[in-house]
């Protein structure tokens, strides 16, 4: 076995350049998804709080229809 073949058989412990863009793309897609979840949650939270406040007011007035 020549020295050239031994060098080719050694494991490459460095990062592969072809897998790095895929990891970044996956990370970017995950961050984009989490951002959408946060935005939708923030947009819906005032609605949920408003319903709770209305229910509390009705309960204080004694007119809870449920």
Secondary structure as GFF3:
##gff-version 3
##sequence-region A 1 66
A	DSSP	alpha_helix	3	9	.	.	.	ID=ss1
A	DSSP	alpha_helix	17	61	.	.	.	ID=ss2
###
